């Protein structure tokens, strides 16, 4: 999916690319449908739209877990999935209606910086 910078989601994707140019992929995702609203991949073999759809289930299941544990006063800020060579970071934005999904190489990216970039960009999605 291409993105255009004249929308808040497209601008957020562009800002993330500018801040983390070594990223593998990024997508802004509708948390209900799992559809990518804007996305970009630096890898021809990584499809961020497919990953976004699957990771929507991760977000939904974690939200169900919070309910089951009666943690209604808690909200999910982000979810980190660490792989052998990659970090997959999901930052929940706009009251849980959208999330930013970021994939970076764990050797090339500082996790604290990546989290900070996503927090800043989630503000654009409100």
Secondary structure as GFF3:
##gff-version 3
##sequence-region A 1 126
A	DSSP	alpha_helix	8	19	.	.	.	ID=ss1
A	DSSP	beta_strand	25	30	.	.	.	ID=ss2
A	DSSP	beta_strand	36	41	.	.	.	ID=ss3
A	DSSP	alpha_helix	48	68	.	.	.	ID=ss4
A	DSSP	beta_strand	78	82	.	.	.	ID=ss5
A	DSSP	beta_strand	86	93	.	.	.	ID=ss6
A	DSSP	three_ten_helix	94	96	.	.	.	ID=ss7
A	DSSP	beta_strand	98	105	.	.	.	ID=ss8
A	DSSP	alpha_helix	111	122	.	.	.	ID=ss9
A	DSSP	three_ten_helix	123	125	.	.	.	ID=ss10
###
